[in-house]
Amino acid sequence: MNKRRIYEIGIKYVESLKLYEEYATRIRNLIQDLVELEGVEFYAIDGWAEPPAELLRALSGLEEKDLGGVDLVTVRVLIRFPEDVLRIEEVIKSEFQIDTSRSIPSSGLEDPYRFGYPAVVYILSLSQSRSQLREWAKYKDLSFRLELRTMLQEAWATIFPRVNQTVGTSSEKKVTRELVLLAALLEKADQGFLSLRHEMKDEALLIPPPKQPSQPVEALEAEKLFTDEELYNLFREDPSLLGRWNAFALEAGFPEFKPEAGYLRESFSYLCTILRAANINTISEVRKFLSDMEAGDKGLQQLRNIHDAFDKNTKWRVDPFSALFLLVLNFKWEELKDRPETSQSGELKRGSDRIRNIN
């Protein structure tokens, strides 16, 4: 491709880079939520937009007709066991549109004569139903690359290019054979770890559970659902709790907002509604959710993602209860999206519009 064309594409990409970075962050969080809901144990999930310098380097070796193969956003999921790839694939098929011509599913890796230990790759875009949602609409024409790798496949992908680029013509056959053997060992190791995992599960089923000490009937009674007053007392008894979430909201980029007492009480009412809609129904569950969100600044990052996903001109009115409302809405979206109260005329929609000062 000629330099002028590369320059034109590079300039256009830089102008839209913030959009691609936002998309990478939101897609990465969505994939994590979907994987966690499926109960898949993963090692790491990462997502990024292609750095401009890397894009220019890739374009320099392409013809104009090859531009369709350039991926601008990538999400990589590192998992521990090969069988988890199949579980994630089922979720992917139901949640996204797949470009089958450029994707390599697990069924495409069954060729016994393939070289190396490649990973599963999908080229995906938003489903029609998700792209019609207001908060996703601006990403409807964007695709992304999803890589599903075991940790040993990641080792292969990291080390192989460095070894392969040093191969000379005289030693090419010897090195290629050694690489084939090493790839086979890695794949065998993955299968070995998986077999051992299943064996340990089977043995665990044969071990009788420890005898539980008898408990009074009162201790076995399920915790009751919270009332609005009981939840309000939780925050009243620990004033620092609201103070921390107010500070997190400011750190995430939301403007300072000092609500009147009536506005704050209405915000609390919306928080009660969304907690119940998300099946966070007891005081213990509320405490656990807030504790999980504070751990490792997980909640702060969620608030940053929400803030960055909207137009800079959004006129936010975020008090501490509203910050928690947004947190539950974003983190529990997959559970909330199909609820009647989340629809265009629903209670949660009105609560979200109120925070963004939309009349």
C-alpha positions as CSV (number, residue, x, y, z in Angstrom):
1,M,0.0,0.0,0.0
2,N,1.4,3.4,-0.9
3,K,2.5,5.8,1.9
4,R,-0.2,8.4,1.1
5,R,-3.0,5.9,1.6
6,I,-1.4,4.7,4.8
7,Y,-1.1,8.3,6.1
8,E,-4.8,8.9,5.3
9,I,-6.0,5.8,7.1
10,G,-3.7,6.6,10.0
11,I,-5.1,10.1,10.4
12,K,-8.7,8.9,10.3
13,Y,-7.9,6.3,12.9
14,V,-6.2,8.7,15.3
15,E,-9.2,11.0,15.0
16,S,-11.5,8.2,16.1
17,L,-9.1,6.6,18.6
18,K,-11.0,7.6,21.7
19,L,-14.1,5.9,20.3
20,Y,-12.2,2.6,19.7
21,E,-10.6,2.8,23.2
22,E,-14.0,3.3,24.8
23,Y,-15.3,0.4,22.7
24,A,-12.4,-1.8,23.8
25,T,-13.1,-1.1,27.5
26,R,-16.8,-1.7,27.2
27,I,-16.5,-4.9,25.2
28,R,-13.8,-6.2,27.6
29,N,-16.1,-5.6,30.6
30,L,-19.1,-7.2,28.8
31,I,-17.1,-10.3,27.9
32,Q,-15.9,-10.6,31.5
33,D,-19.5,-10.3,32.8
34,L,-20.7,-13.0,30.3
35,V,-17.8,-15.3,31.2
36,E,-18.4,-14.9,34.9
37,L,-22.1,-15.5,34.5
38,E,-21.3,-18.7,32.7
39,G,-19.2,-19.7,35.7
40,V,-16.0,-20.1,33.7
41,E,-12.8,-19.8,35.7
42,F,-10.3,-17.5,33.8
43,Y,-6.8,-16.3,34.5
44,A,-7.0,-12.9,32.8
45,I,-9.1,-10.8,30.4
46,D,-7.6,-7.9,28.6
47,G,-8.9,-5.5,25.9
48,W,-7.3,-2.8,23.8
49,A,-7.5,-0.6,20.7
50,E,-4.6,-1.0,18.3
51,P,-1.9,1.6,18.9
52,P,-1.6,3.9,15.9
53,A,2.1,3.0,15.4
54,E,1.3,-0.7,15.2
55,L,-1.6,-0.1,12.8
56,L,0.8,1.9,10.4
57,R,3.3,-0.9,10.6
58,A,0.7,-3.5,9.7
59,L,-0.7,-1.4,6.8
60,S,2.7,-1.0,5.3
61,G,2.8,-4.7,4.4
62,L,-0.8,-5.0,3.1
63,E,-2.5,-4.4,-0.2
64,E,-5.6,-2.3,-0.5
65,K,-7.8,-5.4,-0.8
66,D,-6.5,-6.8,2.5
67,L,-7.8,-3.9,4.7
68,G,-10.8,-6.0,5.7
69,G,-8.4,-8.2,7.7
70,V,-7.2,-5.4,10.0
71,D,-8.6,-5.7,13.5
72,L,-8.7,-2.4,15.5
73,V,-10.0,-3.7,18.8
74,T,-8.9,-6.9,20.5
75,V,-10.1,-8.8,23.6
76,R,-8.1,-11.7,24.9
77,V,-9.3,-14.2,27.4
78,L,-6.8,-16.4,29.1
79,I,-8.3,-19.6,30.6
80,R,-6.9,-22.5,32.4
81,F,-8.6,-25.5,30.7
82,P,-9.4,-26.2,27.0
83,E,-13.0,-27.4,27.8
84,D,-13.8,-23.8,29.0
85,V,-13.3,-22.6,25.4
86,L,-16.4,-24.6,24.3
87,R,-18.5,-23.0,27.1
88,I,-17.5,-19.5,26.1
89,E,-18.1,-20.3,22.5
90,E,-21.8,-21.0,23.2
91,V,-22.2,-17.7,24.9
92,I,-20.5,-15.9,22.0
93,K,-22.8,-17.4,19.5
94,S,-25.9,-16.2,21.4
95,E,-24.6,-12.7,22.2
96,F,-22.8,-11.5,19.1
97,Q,-22.8,-11.5,15.3
98,I,-19.9,-13.7,14.0
99,D,-17.9,-13.1,10.8
100,T,-17.4,-16.8,10.0
101,S,-15.1,-16.1,7.1
102,R,-12.5,-14.6,9.4
103,S,-13.1,-16.7,12.6
104,I,-11.3,-19.8,13.7
105,P,-13.6,-21.8,16.1
106,S,-12.5,-24.8,18.1
107,S,-13.9,-27.1,15.4
108,G,-11.5,-25.5,12.9
109,L,-8.5,-26.6,14.9
110,E,-9.1,-30.4,14.6
111,D,-6.9,-30.8,11.5
112,P,-4.2,-33.3,12.7
113,Y,-1.7,-31.8,10.3
114,R,-2.0,-28.2,11.4
115,F,1.2,-26.5,12.5
116,G,1.7,-25.1,16.0
117,Y,-0.7,-24.8,18.9
118,P,-3.1,-22.0,17.7
119,A,-5.9,-20.5,19.7
120,V,-9.6,-20.0,19.0
121,V,-10.3,-16.6,17.3
122,Y,-13.6,-14.9,16.5
123,I,-14.3,-11.7,14.7
124,L,-17.4,-10.3,16.3
125,S,-19.8,-7.3,16.2
126,L,-22.7,-6.4,18.4
127,S,-26.0,-8.2,18.0
128,Q,-28.8,-6.3,16.5
129,S,-30.7,-6.2,19.8
130,R,-27.7,-4.8,21.7
131,S,-26.7,-2.3,19.1
132,Q,-30.2,-0.8,19.3
133,L,-29.7,0.1,22.9
134,R,-28.9,3.8,23.5
135,E,-25.7,3.1,25.4
136,W,-24.3,0.8,22.6
137,A,-25.7,2.5,19.5
138,K,-22.5,4.4,18.6
139,Y,-20.6,1.2,18.4
140,K,-23.0,-0.7,16.1
141,D,-20.7,-0.5,13.1
142,L,-17.5,-1.6,14.9
143,S,-16.2,-5.1,15.1
144,F,-13.6,-6.7,17.4
145,R,-11.3,-9.7,17.6
146,L,-11.8,-12.1,20.4
147,E,-9.0,-14.5,21.3
148,L,-9.7,-17.5,23.6
149,R,-6.4,-19.0,24.7
150,T,-5.3,-21.4,27.4
151,M,-2.2,-20.2,29.3
152,L,-0.1,-22.7,27.3
153,Q,-1.4,-21.4,24.0
154,E,-0.5,-17.9,25.2
155,A,3.0,-19.2,25.9
156,W,3.2,-20.6,22.3
157,A,1.9,-17.4,20.8
158,T,4.4,-15.3,22.8
159,I,7.5,-17.4,22.2
160,F,7.0,-18.9,18.7
161,P,7.4,-15.6,16.7
162,R,10.7,-14.8,18.5
163,V,12.1,-18.2,17.7
164,N,10.7,-18.5,14.2
165,Q,12.2,-15.1,13.0
166,T,15.7,-16.3,13.7
167,V,15.4,-19.5,11.6
168,G,17.8,-19.6,8.6
169,T,17.3,-21.5,5.4
170,S,19.9,-24.2,6.3
171,S,18.3,-25.0,9.7
172,E,14.6,-24.4,8.7
173,K,13.6,-28.1,8.5
174,K,15.3,-29.0,11.8
175,V,13.8,-26.1,13.7
176,T,10.3,-26.6,12.2
177,R,10.3,-30.2,13.3
178,E,11.4,-29.2,16.8
179,L,8.6,-26.6,16.9
180,V,6.0,-29.2,15.9
181,L,7.2,-31.5,18.7
182,L,7.1,-28.6,21.3
183,A,3.6,-27.6,20.1
184,A,2.4,-31.2,20.5
185,L,3.9,-31.3,24.1
186,L,2.0,-28.1,25.0
187,E,-1.3,-29.4,23.7
188,K,-0.7,-32.7,25.5
189,A,0.0,-30.8,28.7
190,D,-3.2,-28.9,28.4
191,Q,-5.2,-32.2,28.0
192,G,-3.2,-33.7,30.9
193,F,-4.1,-30.9,33.3
194,L,-7.8,-31.2,32.1
195,S,-7.8,-35.0,32.7
196,L,-6.3,-34.5,36.2
197,R,-8.9,-32.0,37.0
198,H,-11.7,-34.4,36.1
199,E,-10.1,-37.2,38.1
200,M,-9.8,-35.0,41.2
201,K,-13.5,-34.0,40.8
202,D,-14.5,-37.7,40.6
203,E,-12.5,-38.6,43.7
204,A,-14.0,-35.7,45.6
205,L,-17.5,-37.2,44.9
206,L,-16.4,-40.4,46.7
207,I,-15.4,-38.5,49.9
208,P,-18.3,-38.1,52.3
209,P,-18.9,-34.5,53.4
210,P,-17.9,-33.7,57.0
211,K,-20.8,-34.1,59.4
212,Q,-22.3,-30.7,60.2
213,P,-22.9,-29.9,63.9
214,S,-26.5,-29.6,64.9
215,Q,-27.7,-26.0,64.8
216,P,-30.6,-24.4,66.5
217,V,-33.6,-23.9,64.3
218,E,-33.2,-20.1,64.5
219,A,-29.7,-20.3,62.8
220,L,-31.1,-22.2,59.8
221,E,-33.8,-19.6,59.1
222,A,-33.1,-17.7,55.9
223,E,-32.3,-14.0,56.1
224,K,-35.3,-11.9,55.4
225,L,-35.6,-9.4,52.5
226,F,-34.6,-5.9,53.5
227,T,-37.2,-3.1,53.8
228,D,-36.4,0.4,52.6
229,E,-36.0,1.5,56.2
230,E,-33.6,-1.3,57.0
231,L,-31.4,-0.4,54.0
232,Y,-31.5,3.3,54.9
233,N,-30.3,2.4,58.4
234,L,-27.3,0.6,56.9
235,F,-26.1,3.9,55.4
236,R,-27.1,5.9,58.4
237,E,-25.1,3.7,60.8
238,D,-22.0,4.0,58.6
239,P,-21.9,7.6,57.2
240,S,-18.4,7.0,55.8
241,L,-19.9,4.5,53.3
242,L,-21.7,7.2,51.4
243,G,-18.7,9.4,51.7
244,R,-16.4,6.8,50.1
245,W,-18.8,6.4,47.1
246,N,-19.1,10.1,46.7
247,A,-15.3,10.3,46.6
248,F,-15.2,7.4,44.1
249,A,-17.7,9.2,41.8
250,L,-15.6,12.4,41.8
251,E,-12.4,10.4,41.2
252,A,-14.2,8.7,38.2
253,G,-14.7,12.1,36.6
254,F,-18.3,12.9,37.6
255,P,-18.9,16.6,38.5
256,E,-19.4,17.6,42.1
257,F,-23.2,17.7,42.9
258,K,-24.8,18.7,46.1
259,P,-28.4,17.4,46.1
260,E,-31.3,18.7,48.2
261,A,-32.7,16.3,50.9
262,G,-35.7,15.5,48.7
263,Y,-33.5,14.7,45.7
264,L,-31.3,12.5,47.8
265,R,-34.3,10.5,49.2
266,E,-35.6,10.0,45.7
267,S,-32.1,8.7,44.7
268,F,-32.3,6.2,47.6
269,S,-35.7,5.0,46.3
270,Y,-34.3,4.3,42.9
271,L,-31.4,2.5,44.5
272,C,-33.8,0.2,46.4
273,T,-35.6,-0.6,43.2
274,I,-32.5,-1.5,41.2
275,L,-31.1,-3.7,44.0
276,R,-34.3,-5.7,44.2
277,A,-34.4,-6.0,40.4
278,A,-30.8,-7.3,40.4
279,N,-31.8,-9.9,43.1
280,I,-29.7,-8.2,45.8
281,N,-32.4,-8.7,48.4
282,T,-30.9,-8.9,51.8
283,I,-28.7,-6.6,53.9
284,S,-25.9,-9.3,53.8
285,E,-26.1,-9.4,50.0
286,V,-25.9,-5.6,49.9
287,R,-22.9,-5.5,52.2
288,K,-21.1,-8.2,50.1
289,F,-21.8,-6.4,46.8
290,L,-20.4,-3.1,48.2
291,S,-17.4,-4.9,49.7
292,D,-16.7,-6.7,46.4
293,M,-17.0,-3.4,44.5
294,E,-14.5,-1.7,46.9
295,A,-12.0,-4.5,46.6
296,G,-9.2,-3.7,44.2
297,D,-11.0,-0.5,43.1
298,K,-13.4,-2.6,41.0
299,G,-16.3,-0.3,41.6
300,L,-14.2,2.8,40.8
301,Q,-13.2,1.3,37.5
302,Q,-16.8,0.5,36.7
303,L,-17.8,4.2,37.4
304,R,-14.9,5.4,35.2
305,N,-16.2,3.1,32.4
306,I,-19.7,4.6,32.7
307,H,-18.5,8.1,32.7
308,D,-16.2,7.6,29.7
309,A,-18.9,5.8,27.7
310,F,-21.1,8.9,27.4
311,D,-20.8,12.2,25.6
312,K,-18.7,14.8,27.4
313,N,-21.7,17.1,27.4
314,T,-23.8,14.8,29.6
315,K,-25.1,16.9,32.5
316,W,-24.5,14.4,35.3
317,R,-26.2,14.7,38.7
318,V,-24.5,12.0,40.7
319,D,-25.0,11.8,44.5
320,P,-23.7,8.8,46.4
321,F,-27.0,6.8,46.0
322,S,-26.9,7.6,42.3
323,A,-23.3,6.4,42.0
324,L,-24.4,3.1,43.5
325,F,-27.4,3.0,41.2
326,L,-25.1,3.3,38.2
327,L,-22.8,0.7,39.6
328,V,-25.5,-1.9,40.0
329,L,-27.0,-1.0,36.5
330,N,-23.7,-1.5,34.8
331,F,-22.4,-4.5,36.7
332,K,-25.7,-6.4,36.7
333,W,-26.8,-5.3,33.2
334,E,-27.1,-8.8,31.8
335,E,-29.6,-9.7,34.6
336,L,-31.5,-6.3,34.2
337,K,-31.7,-5.8,30.5
338,D,-34.8,-7.9,29.9
339,R,-36.7,-6.8,33.0
340,P,-39.9,-4.7,32.3
341,E,-38.6,-1.9,34.7
342,T,-35.5,-1.5,32.4
343,S,-37.5,-0.8,29.3
344,Q,-37.8,2.6,27.5
345,S,-40.7,3.5,29.9
346,G,-39.5,1.5,32.9
347,E,-38.5,2.7,36.4
348,L,-34.8,2.0,35.9
349,K,-34.8,3.9,32.6
350,R,-36.3,6.9,34.4
351,G,-33.7,6.6,37.2
352,S,-30.9,6.5,34.7
353,D,-32.2,9.5,32.7
354,R,-32.7,11.4,35.9
355,I,-29.0,11.0,36.8
356,R,-28.0,12.2,33.3
357,N,-30.4,15.1,33.7
358,I,-32.6,14.1,30.8
359,N,-36.1,15.3,31.1
